[in-house]
Amino acid sequence: MSESLAASVRGLRFEAFDDHMERLPGLGIREVIELSKARRMGLTEVFDLLSDTDFLVGDWHASWKLAHDTVQEVCFRHGLEGLPDVCAAAADVAACQGLARLFGSDVPIGTHLKLSEPWRFVMERHCMVSEPVEG
């Protein structure tokens, strides 16, 4: 891969992560609760998963923390601080999705799917809830 092509792919990944970060502050209570129900991995599991790749902790931990902390702030803004497990689980899912977008095709497809799967579950449920029911 040429250097300019590699840089353009990196740029797209950073842009996808930035788009994800722009969306997080607007999460509603329902979305936060759904995210918490979809939790599959926390930080320990992410460490384990990425230990098989050539990514160093410094390559991804700041992004993880940024997404995680943003969702924690959303939880507090919605008055959910009395439900720390819910807040932490929702933040884990959002942080995993942020990493999936940041890494893109630089990680094996299995790793990408494990990071993305809970978020995809929530978005599918959200679409089912928000679509009008014909009857």
ABEGO torsion letter per residue (X at the ends): XBAAAAAAAAAAAAAAAAAAAAAAAABBAAAAAAAAAABABBAAAAAAAAAABABBAAAAAAAAAAAAAAAAAAAAAAGAAABAAAAAAAAAAAAAAAAAAAAEAABBAAAAAAAAAAAAAAAAAAAAAABBBBX
